[in-house]
């Protein structure tokens, strides 16, 4: 378990979703960092993956060169790798 964990304030999250809806947009991705582990969905990431259509972009900063990987996490807890194109 990480020594520090960050979460979005539920009121700010609701405000963001209302703004997305009002603009006729949709949530396509969510990103966060893994300071000391690989860029792969942790048990916590999988448990809190409530948006199966979103791409979860994970950035590992455990080494001097950041590692980036992307996934879709299905409602069945199945992890689908997504290829990112620069």
C-alpha positions, 0 to 999 in steps of 0.5 A: 500500500502506498504511503501517500494516496490522493483522491479527488474531492467528490464535490469537485468530481461532480462539478467536473462531470457536470461541466463535461455534460454541459459542454456535450463532451465525454470522459475519455481518460483518467491518469495518475502516477505510480511513484514506486511501482510499475505502470500497471493497475494496482488492486486499488486501481481495479477496485476503484475503476468505475468508468469501463469506457475510459482509458486509464493512463498510468505513469510510473516515476520509479526510475529516472525515465518515466514509464507510461502505459494505458488500460481499460478496466472492464466491469468484470475486472478484466484489464485490456491493454490500450496502445498509445500513439504519440 
